[in-house]
Amino acid sequence: MIGRLIFLLAGIVFGAGLTLCRMIDPAKVLGFLDVGGNWDPSLGATMAGAVAVTAALYGFAGRRGRLPPRPSGIDLTLLAGAAVFGAGWGLAGMCPAPALAVAVFAPRALVFVGGMVLAFLATGMVQRLIRARA
């Protein structure tokens, strides 16, 4: 039960952070991605802050022996996924967490989340087919 409350608290903090830095606003996100036009670098500070907090918490978790498993490394699947994620982020102006945060208020975000779920399912099916044929 305590673990679920911690996850709930973490979700509340995460959602508040997304809202405070305006990452739930597609115009703000697209402004950050528009390097050649009217570039808004402020989300870079948000990302830097997130990395700093994550690094500190990983250090704390490491001292307590509670680190998550190490990733397996960089491979073609990771690079392809990163490219597709970036394309979706740029086209929609939102990434998954902010889209989930505003889906109840913005029909456009709800359509985005629906498309994201369909992509999860389709990608899983394709990966299983590839593994079965290998």
DSSP file (Angstrom, degrees, kcal/mol; ACC not computed):
  #  RESIDUE AA STRUCTURE BP1 BP2  ACC     N-H-->O    O-->H-N    N-H-->O    O-->H-N    TCO  KAPPA ALPHA  PHI   PSI    X-CA   Y-CA   Z-CA
    1    1 A M     >        0   0    0      0, 0.0     4,-1.9     0, 0.0     5,-0.2   0.000 360.0 360.0 360.0 -41.9    0.0    0.0    0.0
    2    2 A I  H  >  +     0   0    0      1,-0.2     4,-2.1     2,-0.2     5,-0.2   0.885 360.0  56.3 -63.8 -37.3    2.8    2.4    0.9
    3    3 A G  H  > S+     0   0    0      1,-0.2     4,-2.2     2,-0.2    -1,-0.2   0.894 106.0  50.0 -60.9 -40.7    4.4    1.7   -2.5
    4    4 A R  H  > S+     0   0    0      1,-0.2     4,-2.5     2,-0.2    -1,-0.2   0.882 109.1  51.6 -66.4 -38.0    1.2    2.7   -4.3
    5    5 A L  H  X S+     0   0    0     -4,-1.9     4,-2.7     2,-0.2    -1,-0.2   0.881 108.6  51.3 -65.7 -37.0    1.0    6.0   -2.4
    6    6 A I  H  X S+     0   0    0     -4,-2.1     4,-2.7     2,-0.2    -2,-0.2   0.917 110.6  48.3 -65.1 -42.5    4.6    6.7   -3.3
    7    7 A F  H  X S+     0   0    0     -4,-2.2     4,-2.4     2,-0.2    -2,-0.2   0.901 111.4  50.6 -64.0 -39.6    3.8    6.1   -7.0
    8    8 A L  H  X S+     0   0    0     -4,-2.5     4,-2.3     2,-0.2    -2,-0.2   0.937 111.6  47.4 -61.7 -46.9    0.7    8.4   -6.6
    9    9 A L  H  X S+     0   0    0     -4,-2.7     4,-2.6     1,-0.2    -2,-0.2   0.910 111.2  51.2 -61.0 -42.8    2.8   11.1   -5.0
   10   10 A A  H  X S+     0   0    0     -4,-2.7     4,-2.7     1,-0.2    -1,-0.2   0.906 110.0  50.2 -61.8 -40.9    5.5   10.8   -7.8
   11   11 A G  H  X S+     0   0    0     -4,-2.4     4,-2.9     2,-0.2    -2,-0.2   0.892 110.2  49.8 -63.9 -39.9    2.8   11.1  -10.4
   12   12 A I  H  X S+     0   0    0     -4,-2.3     4,-2.5     2,-0.2    -2,-0.2   0.922 112.6  46.7 -64.2 -44.4    1.4   14.2   -8.8
   13   13 A V  H  X S+     0   0    0     -4,-2.6     4,-2.4     2,-0.2    -2,-0.2   0.920 113.7  49.2 -63.0 -43.6    4.8   15.8   -8.6
   14   14 A F  H  X S+     0   0    0     -4,-2.7     4,-2.5     2,-0.2    -2,-0.2   0.938 112.5  46.9 -61.7 -48.2    5.5   14.8  -12.2
   15   15 A G  H  X S+     0   0    0     -4,-2.9     4,-2.1     1,-0.2    -1,-0.2   0.895 112.0  50.3 -62.3 -40.8    2.2   16.2  -13.4
   16   16 A A  H  X S+     0   0    0     -4,-2.5     4,-3.0    -5,-0.2    -1,-0.2   0.905 110.5  50.5 -63.4 -40.7    2.7   19.4  -11.5
   17   17 A G  H  X S+     0   0    0     -4,-2.4     4,-2.2     2,-0.2     6,-0.3   0.916 109.4  50.0 -63.4 -43.2    6.2   19.8  -13.0
   18   18 A L  H  <>S+     0   0    0     -4,-2.5     5,-2.0     1,-0.2     6,-0.8   0.902 114.7  45.2 -60.0 -40.8    4.9   19.3  -16.5
   19   19 A T  H ><5S+     0   0    0     -4,-2.1     3,-1.1     3,-0.2    -2,-0.2   0.928 111.3  51.2 -70.4 -45.5    2.2   21.9  -15.9
   20   20 A L  H 3<5S+     0   0    0     -4,-3.0    -2,-0.2     1,-0.3    -1,-0.2   0.884 114.2  43.1 -60.7 -39.8    4.5   24.4  -14.3
   21   21 A C  T 3<5S-     0   0    0     -4,-2.2    -1,-0.3    -5,-0.2    -2,-0.2   0.445 111.4-123.1 -87.7   2.4    7.1   24.3  -17.1
   22   22 A R  T X 5 +     0   0    0     -3,-1.1     3,-1.6    -4,-0.3     6,-0.2   0.736  64.9 142.3  64.8  26.6    4.2   24.4  -19.7
   23   23 A M  T 3 < +     0   0    0     -5,-2.0    72,-0.3    -6,-0.3    -4,-0.2   0.609  65.5  66.6 -70.9  -9.4    5.3   21.1  -21.3
   24   24 A I  T 3  S+     0   0    0     -6,-0.8    -1,-0.3    -5,-0.1    -5,-0.1   0.481  82.6  88.6 -86.1  -2.4    1.6   20.3  -21.7
   25   25 A D    X>  -     0   0    0     -3,-1.6     4,-1.9     1,-0.2     3,-0.8  -0.856  66.8-156.8 -98.3 108.9    1.3   23.3  -24.1
   26   26 A P  H 3> S+     0   0    0      0, 0.0     4,-3.1     0, 0.0     5,-0.2   0.837  93.4  58.3 -54.9 -33.9    2.1   22.0  -27.7
   27   27 A A  H 3> S+     0   0    0      1,-0.2     4,-1.9     2,-0.2     5,-0.1   0.888 106.0  49.0 -63.7 -37.4    3.0   25.6  -28.8
   28   28 A K  H <> S+     0   0    0     -3,-0.8     4,-1.5    -6,-0.2    -1,-0.2   0.919 113.5  46.3 -65.6 -44.2    5.7   25.7  -26.1
   29   29 A V  H  X S+     0   0    0     -4,-1.9     4,-1.9    64,-0.3     3,-0.3   0.931 112.7  48.8 -65.4 -46.2    7.1   22.3  -27.2
   30   30 A L  H  X S+     0   0    0     -4,-3.1     4,-1.3    63,-0.3    -1,-0.2   0.854 107.3  57.0 -63.9 -33.1    7.0   23.2  -30.9
   31   31 A G  H  < S+     0   0    0     -4,-1.9     9,-2.1    -5,-0.2    -1,-0.2   0.867 107.1  48.8 -63.1 -35.9    8.8   26.5  -30.0
   32   32 A F  H  < S+     0   0    0     -4,-1.5    -2,-0.2    -3,-0.3    -1,-0.2   0.871 112.8  47.1 -69.4 -37.0   11.6   24.5  -28.4
   33   33 A L  H  < S+     0   0    0     -4,-1.9     2,-1.9     1,-0.2     3,-0.3   0.656  90.0  87.1 -80.0 -15.1   11.8   22.2  -31.5
   34   34 A D    ><  +     0   0    0     -4,-1.3     3,-1.0     1,-0.2    -1,-0.2  -0.472  47.8 156.5 -85.7  67.8   11.8   25.2  -34.0
   35   35 A V  T 3  S+     0   0    0     -2,-1.9     4,-0.3     1,-0.3    -1,-0.2   0.823  71.7  48.7 -64.6 -32.7   15.6   25.7  -33.9
   36   36 A G  T 3  S+     0   0    0     -3,-0.3    -1,-0.3     2,-0.1    -2,-0.1   0.548 121.3  28.0 -86.4  -6.6   15.7   27.4  -37.3
   37   37 A G  S <  S-     0   0    0     -3,-1.0     2,-1.7    -6,-0.1    -6,-0.0   0.211 127.9 -13.5-119.4-122.5   12.8   29.8  -36.6
   38   38 A N  S    S-     0   0    0      2,-0.0    -4,-0.2    -2,-0.0     2,-0.1  -0.560  78.0-165.9 -88.7  72.5   11.4   31.4  -33.4
   39   39 A W        -     0   0    0     -2,-1.7    -7,-0.2    -4,-0.3    -8,-0.1  -0.361  15.8-164.7 -70.6 134.7   13.3   29.1  -31.0
   40   40 A D    >   -     0   0    0     -9,-2.1     3,-0.7   -12,-0.2     4,-0.1  -0.907   5.4-176.6-118.0  99.0   12.4   29.0  -27.4
   41   41 A P  T >>  +     0   0    0      0, 0.0     3,-1.6     0, 0.0     4,-0.8   0.431  55.6 102.4 -78.1   3.1   15.2   27.3  -25.5
   42   42 A S  H >> S+     0   0    0      1,-0.3     4,-1.3     2,-0.2     3,-0.6   0.800  72.6  60.2 -63.3 -29.8   13.4   27.4  -22.1
   43   43 A L  H <> S+     0   0    0     -3,-0.7     4,-2.5     1,-0.2    -1,-0.3   0.756  94.2  66.8 -69.1 -20.6   12.4   23.7  -22.2
   44   44 A G  H <> S+     0   0    0     -3,-1.6     4,-2.6     2,-0.2    -1,-0.2   0.887  99.2  50.4 -62.0 -38.6   16.1   22.9  -22.3
   45   45 A A  H <X S+     0   0    0     -4,-0.8     4,-2.5    -3,-0.6    -1,-0.2   0.881 108.7  52.6 -65.8 -37.5   16.4   24.3  -18.8
   46   46 A T  H  X S+     0   0    0     -4,-1.3     4,-2.3     2,-0.2    -2,-0.2   0.936 111.3  45.8 -61.4 -46.6   13.5   22.0  -17.8
   47   47 A M  H  X S+     0   0    0     -4,-2.5     4,-2.5     2,-0.2    -2,-0.2   0.906 111.7  51.3 -64.9 -41.5   15.3   19.0  -19.2
   48   48 A A  H  X S+     0   0    0     -4,-2.6     4,-2.3     1,-0.2    -1,-0.2   0.912 110.7  49.2 -62.1 -41.6   18.6   20.0  -17.6
   49   49 A G  H  X S+     0   0    0     -4,-2.5     4,-2.4     2,-0.2    -1,-0.2   0.901 110.4  50.6 -62.6 -41.3   16.8   20.3  -14.3
   50   50 A A  H  X S+     0   0    0     -4,-2.3     4,-2.5     1,-0.2    -2,-0.2   0.902 110.6  49.0 -64.0 -41.2   15.1   16.9  -14.7
   51   51 A V  H  X S+     0   0    0     -4,-2.5     4,-2.7     2,-0.2    -2,-0.2   0.906 110.8  50.7 -65.1 -41.0   18.5   15.3  -15.5
   52   52 A A  H  X S+     0   0    0     -4,-2.3     4,-2.1     2,-0.2    -2,-0.2   0.927 112.9  44.8 -63.6 -44.9   20.1   16.9  -12.4
   53   53 A V  H  X S+     0   0    0     -4,-2.4     4,-2.5     2,-0.2     5,-0.2   0.918 114.0  50.2 -65.1 -42.5   17.3   15.7  -10.1
   54   54 A T  H  X S+     0   0    0     -4,-2.5     4,-2.7     1,-0.2     5,-0.2   0.916 109.8  50.8 -61.9 -43.2   17.4   12.2  -11.7
   55   55 A A  H  X S+     0   0    0     -4,-2.7     4,-2.1     1,-0.2    -1,-0.2   0.913 111.4  48.1 -61.1 -42.7   21.2   12.0  -11.3
   56   56 A A  H  X S+     0   0    0     -4,-2.1     4,-2.1     1,-0.2    -2,-0.2   0.921 113.4  46.8 -64.2 -43.1   20.9   13.0   -7.6
   57   57 A L  H  X S+     0   0    0     -4,-2.5     4,-2.9     2,-0.2    -2,-0.2   0.856 109.8  53.4 -69.2 -34.5   18.1   10.4   -7.0
   58   58 A Y  H  X S+     0   0    0     -4,-2.7     4,-2.7     2,-0.2    -1,-0.2   0.907 108.5  50.8 -64.7 -39.6   20.0    7.7   -8.8
   59   59 A G  H  X S+     0   0    0     -4,-2.1     4,-1.9    -5,-0.2    -2,-0.2   0.926 112.1  46.5 -60.9 -44.2   23.0    8.4   -6.6
   60   60 A F  H  X S+     0   0    0     -4,-2.1     4,-1.1     1,-0.2    -2,-0.2   0.926 113.8  47.7 -62.5 -46.1   20.7    8.1   -3.5
   61   61 A A  H  <>S+     0   0    0     -4,-2.9     5,-3.1     1,-0.2     4,-0.3   0.877 109.3  54.7 -64.4 -37.3   19.2    4.9   -4.8
   62   62 A G  H ><5S+     0   0    0     -4,-2.7     3,-1.3     1,-0.2    -1,-0.2   0.894 104.6  52.8 -63.2 -40.7   22.6    3.5   -5.6
   63   63 A R  H 3<5S+     0   0    0     -4,-1.9    -1,-0.2     1,-0.3    -2,-0.2   0.787 111.7  47.0 -65.3 -26.2   23.8    4.1   -2.0
   64   64 A R  T 3<5S-     0   0    0     -4,-1.1    -1,-0.3    -3,-0.2    -2,-0.2   0.404 116.2-116.2 -94.0   1.6   20.8    2.2   -0.8
   65   65 A G  T < 5S+     0   0    0     -3,-1.3    -3,-0.2    -4,-0.3    -2,-0.1   0.828  80.7 120.1  70.2  32.8   21.3   -0.7   -3.3
   66   66 A R      < +     0   0    0     -5,-3.1    -4,-0.2    -8,-0.1    -5,-0.1  -0.124  28.2 140.8-123.8  37.6   18.1    0.0   -5.2
   67   67 A L        -     0   0    0     -6,-0.2     3,-0.1    -5,-0.2    -9,-0.0  -0.522  52.7-114.8 -78.0 147.3   19.1    0.9   -8.7
   68   68 A P        -     0   0    0      0, 0.0    -1,-0.1     0, 0.0    -2,-0.0  -0.297  50.7 -72.9 -70.3 166.3   17.0   -0.4  -11.6
   69   69 A P        -     0   0    0      0, 0.0     3,-0.1     0, 0.0     0, 0.0  -0.255  56.3-103.8 -59.6 148.3   18.5   -3.0  -14.0
   70   70 A R        -     0   0    0     -3,-0.1    -3,-0.0     1,-0.1     0, 0.0  -0.465  38.3-106.1 -71.9 143.3   21.1   -1.6  -16.4
   71   71 A P        -     0   0    0      0, 0.0     3,-0.1     0, 0.0    -1,-0.1  -0.297  24.3-121.6 -65.8 158.0   20.0   -1.1  -20.0
   72   72 A S        -     0   0    0      1,-0.3     2,-0.2    -3,-0.1    -2,-0.1   0.611  58.8 -99.0 -80.1 -11.2   21.3   -3.6  -22.5
   73   73 A G        -     0   0    0      2,-0.0     2,-0.6     5,-0.0    -1,-0.3  -0.663  50.1 -45.5 123.1-179.3   23.0   -0.9  -24.7
   74   74 A I        +     0   0    0     -2,-0.2     2,-0.2    -3,-0.1     3,-0.0  -0.799  63.8 157.4 -93.7 124.5   22.4    1.0  -27.8
   75   75 A D     >  -     0   0    0     -2,-0.6     4,-2.2     1,-0.0     5,-0.2  -0.780  56.9 -88.6-135.3-179.3   21.2   -1.0  -30.7
   76   76 A L  H  > S+     0   0    0     -2,-0.2     4,-2.7     1,-0.2     5,-0.2   0.864 123.4  55.4 -62.6 -37.5   19.2   -0.5  -34.0
   77   77 A T  H  > S+     0   0    0      2,-0.2     4,-2.5     1,-0.2    -1,-0.2   0.917 108.8  47.4 -63.0 -43.1   15.9   -0.9  -32.3
   78   78 A L  H  > S+     0   0    0      2,-0.2     4,-2.4     1,-0.2    -2,-0.2   0.927 113.8  47.3 -62.9 -45.4   16.7    1.8  -29.7
   79   79 A L  H  X S+     0   0    0     -4,-2.2     4,-2.1     2,-0.2    -2,-0.2   0.902 113.4  47.9 -64.6 -41.4   17.9    4.2  -32.4
   80   80 A A  H  X S+     0   0    0     -4,-2.7     4,-2.5     2,-0.2     5,-0.2   0.924 112.3  49.6 -64.6 -43.8   14.8    3.5  -34.6
   81   81 A G  H  X S+     0   0    0     -4,-2.5     4,-2.8    -5,-0.2    -2,-0.2   0.900 109.9  51.0 -61.3 -41.0   12.5    4.0  -31.7
   82   82 A A  H  X S+     0   0    0     -4,-2.4     4,-2.5     2,-0.2    -1,-0.2   0.901 111.0  48.5 -63.5 -40.9   14.2    7.3  -30.8
   83   83 A A  H  X S+     0   0    0     -4,-2.1     4,-2.2     2,-0.2    -2,-0.2   0.922 113.9  45.3 -66.1 -44.1   13.8    8.6  -34.3
   84   84 A V  H  X S+     0   0    0     -4,-2.5     4,-2.5     2,-0.2    -2,-0.2   0.911 112.8  51.6 -66.8 -41.4   10.1    7.6  -34.5
   85   85 A F  H  X S+     0   0    0     -4,-2.8     4,-2.6    -5,-0.2    -2,-0.2   0.939 110.8  48.5 -58.2 -47.9    9.5    9.1  -31.0
   86   86 A G  H  X S+     0   0    0     -4,-2.5     4,-2.6     1,-0.2    -1,-0.2   0.886 110.5  50.8 -61.5 -39.6   11.2   12.4  -32.1
   87   87 A A  H  X S+     0   0    0     -4,-2.2     4,-2.6     2,-0.2    -1,-0.2   0.929 112.2  46.6 -64.1 -44.5    9.1   12.5  -35.3
   88   88 A G  H  X S+     0   0    0     -4,-2.5     4,-2.4     2,-0.2     6,-0.4   0.897 112.1  51.0 -63.8 -39.9    5.9   12.0  -33.4
   89   89 A W  H  X S+     0   0    0     -4,-2.6     4,-2.5    -5,-0.2     5,-0.4   0.928 113.3  45.1 -62.6 -45.9    6.9   14.6  -30.8
   90   90 A G  H  < S+     0   0    0     -4,-2.6    -2,-0.2     2,-0.2    -1,-0.2   0.883 114.8  47.2 -67.4 -38.9    7.7   17.1  -33.5
   91   91 A L  H  < S+     0   0    0     -4,-2.6    -2,-0.2    -5,-0.2    -1,-0.2   0.899 123.9  31.1 -69.8 -40.2    4.5   16.4  -35.5
   92   92 A A  H  < S-     0   0    0     -4,-2.4    -2,-0.2     2,-0.2    -3,-0.2   0.750  95.1-133.4 -91.5 -25.6    2.1   16.5  -32.5
   93   93 A G  S  < S+     0   0    0     -4,-2.5   -64,-0.3    -5,-0.3     2,-0.3   0.663  78.3  79.1  77.8  15.7    4.0   19.1  -30.4
   94   94 A M        -     0   0    0     -5,-0.4    -2,-0.2    -6,-0.4    -1,-0.2  -0.993  66.0-142.9-150.8 150.3    3.5   16.8  -27.3
   95   95 A C     >  -     0   0    0     -2,-0.3     4,-2.3   -72,-0.3     5,-0.2  -0.633  42.8 -87.8-107.6 173.5    5.2   13.8  -25.9
   96   96 A P  H  > S+     0   0    0      0, 0.0     4,-2.6     0, 0.0     5,-0.2   0.853 118.9  48.8 -53.8 -49.4    3.4   10.9  -24.1
   97   97 A A  H  > S+     0   0    0      1,-0.2     4,-2.2     2,-0.2     5,-0.1   0.946 115.0  43.1 -62.8 -49.5    3.3   12.1  -20.5
   98   98 A P  H  > S+     0   0    0      0, 0.0     4,-1.8     0, 0.0    -1,-0.2   0.887 112.5  55.0 -62.5 -35.0    2.0   15.6  -21.2
   99   99 A A  H  X S+     0   0    0     -4,-2.3     4,-1.0     1,-0.2    -2,-0.2   0.927 109.7  46.2 -62.5 -43.1   -0.5   14.2  -23.7
  100  100 A L  H  < S+     0   0    0     -4,-2.6     4,-0.4    -5,-0.2     3,-0.3   0.879 109.2  56.9 -63.5 -36.9   -1.8   11.9  -21.0
  101  101 A A  H  < S+     0   0    0     -4,-2.2    -1,-0.2    -5,-0.2    -2,-0.2   0.842 119.1  28.9 -65.1 -33.5   -1.9   14.8  -18.6
  102  102 A V  H >X S+     0   0    0     -4,-1.8     4,-2.2    -3,-0.2     3,-1.6   0.406  88.6 103.1-108.1   2.1   -4.2   16.9  -20.8
  103  103 A A  T 3< S+     0   0    0     -4,-1.0     7,-0.3    -3,-0.3    -1,-0.1   0.825  80.1  54.7 -57.8 -33.8   -6.1   14.1  -22.6
  104  104 A V  T 34 S+     0   0    0     -4,-0.4    -1,-0.3     1,-0.2    -2,-0.1   0.737 117.8  35.3 -72.4 -20.3   -9.2   14.7  -20.4
  105  105 A F  T <4 S+     0   0    0     -3,-1.6    -2,-0.2     1,-0.2    -1,-0.2   0.677 115.8  52.0-104.7 -22.2   -9.3   18.4  -21.3
  106  106 A A    >X  -     0   0    0     -4,-2.2     4,-1.7    -7,-0.2     3,-0.6  -0.937  59.8-159.0-125.6 111.2   -8.1   18.4  -24.9
  107  107 A P  H 3> S+     0   0    0      0, 0.0     4,-2.2     0, 0.0     5,-0.2   0.843  95.3  59.3 -55.9 -34.7   -9.7   16.2  -27.6
  108  108 A R  H 3> S+     0   0    0      1,-0.2     4,-2.0     2,-0.2     5,-0.1   0.906 105.6  48.2 -60.9 -41.4   -6.6   16.5  -29.8
  109  109 A A  H <> S+     0   0    0     -3,-0.6     4,-2.7     2,-0.2    -1,-0.2   0.865 108.1  55.0 -67.5 -35.4   -4.5   15.0  -27.0
  110  110 A L  H  X S+     0   0    0     -4,-1.7     4,-2.3    -7,-0.3    -2,-0.2   0.899 108.1  48.4 -64.5 -40.4   -7.0   12.2  -26.6
  111  111 A V  H  X S+     0   0    0     -4,-2.2     4,-2.4     2,-0.2    -2,-0.2   0.909 111.4  51.2 -63.7 -41.8   -6.7   11.4  -30.3
  112  112 A F  H  X S+     0   0    0     -4,-2.0     4,-2.3     2,-0.2    -2,-0.2   0.923 110.2  48.2 -60.1 -46.6   -2.9   11.5  -29.9
  113  113 A V  H  X S+     0   0    0     -4,-2.7     4,-2.4     2,-0.2    -1,-0.2   0.899 110.4  52.3 -63.5 -40.7   -3.0    9.1  -26.9
  114  114 A G  H  X S+     0   0    0     -4,-2.3     4,-2.2     1,-0.2    -1,-0.2   0.918 110.7  47.4 -60.1 -43.7   -5.3    6.7  -28.8
  115  115 A G  H  X S+     0   0    0     -4,-2.4     4,-2.2     1,-0.2    -1,-0.2   0.871 109.9  53.8 -64.0 -36.7   -2.9    6.7  -31.7
  116  116 A M  H  X S+     0   0    0     -4,-2.3     4,-2.3     2,-0.2    -2,-0.2   0.917 108.4  48.7 -63.9 -44.1    0.0    6.1  -29.3
  117  117 A V  H  X S+     0   0    0     -4,-2.4     4,-2.3     2,-0.2    -2,-0.2   0.915 110.6  51.1 -63.8 -42.7   -1.8    3.0  -27.8
  118  118 A L  H  X S+     0   0    0     -4,-2.2     4,-2.8     1,-0.2    -1,-0.2   0.903 109.7  50.6 -60.2 -40.3   -2.5    1.7  -31.3
  119  119 A A  H  X S+     0   0    0     -4,-2.2     4,-2.8     2,-0.2     5,-0.3   0.891 107.7  53.2 -65.4 -38.9    1.2    2.1  -32.1
  120  120 A F  H  X S+     0   0    0     -4,-2.3     4,-2.2     2,-0.2    -2,-0.2   0.951 113.3  43.6 -57.3 -49.0    2.2    0.2  -28.9
  121  121 A L  H  X S+     0   0    0     -4,-2.3     4,-2.1     2,-0.2    -2,-0.2   0.925 115.8  46.6 -64.8 -45.9   -0.1   -2.7  -29.9
  122  122 A A  H  X S+     0   0    0     -4,-2.8     4,-2.5     2,-0.2    -1,-0.2   0.910 112.4  50.0 -64.7 -42.8    1.0   -2.8  -33.5
  123  123 A T  H  X S+     0   0    0     -4,-2.8     4,-2.7     1,-0.2    -1,-0.2   0.912 110.1  51.1 -62.9 -42.0    4.7   -2.5  -32.7
  124  124 A G  H  X S+     0   0    0     -4,-2.2     4,-2.2    -5,-0.3    -1,-0.2   0.911 110.8  48.5 -60.5 -42.7    4.4   -5.4  -30.2
  125  125 A M  H  X S+     0   0    0     -4,-2.1     4,-2.2     2,-0.2    -2,-0.2   0.920 112.3  48.2 -64.2 -43.6    2.7   -7.6  -32.8
  126  126 A V  H  X S+     0   0    0     -4,-2.5     4,-2.5     1,-0.2    -2,-0.2   0.917 111.1  50.6 -63.8 -43.3    5.3   -6.8  -35.4
  127  127 A Q  H  X S+     0   0    0     -4,-2.7     4,-2.4     1,-0.2    -1,-0.2   0.896 110.2  49.9 -63.1 -39.3    8.2   -7.5  -32.9
  128  128 A R  H  X S+     0   0    0     -4,-2.2     4,-2.2     2,-0.2    -1,-0.2   0.902 110.6  50.1 -65.3 -39.8    6.6  -10.9  -32.0
  129  129 A L  H  X S+     0   0    0     -4,-2.2     4,-1.7     2,-0.2    -2,-0.2   0.917 110.8  49.1 -62.9 -43.1    6.2  -11.8  -35.7
  130  130 A I  H  X S+     0   0    0     -4,-2.5     4,-0.9     1,-0.2    -2,-0.2   0.926 112.6  47.6 -62.8 -44.9    9.9  -11.0  -36.3
  131  131 A R  H  < S+     0   0    0     -4,-2.4     3,-0.4     1,-0.2    -1,-0.2   0.875 109.6  53.7 -63.9 -37.2   11.0  -13.0  -33.3
  132  132 A A  H  < S+     0   0    0     -4,-2.2    -1,-0.2     1,-0.2    -2,-0.2   0.836 111.0  45.7 -67.3 -32.3    8.8  -16.0  -34.4
  133  133 A R  H  <        0   0    0     -4,-1.7    -1,-0.2     1,-0.2    -2,-0.2   0.619 360.0 360.0 -85.1 -13.4   10.4  -16.0  -37.9
  134  134 A A     <        0   0    0     -4,-0.9    -1,-0.2    -3,-0.4    -2,-0.2   0.471 360.0 360.0 -81.1 360.0   14.0  -15.7  -36.6
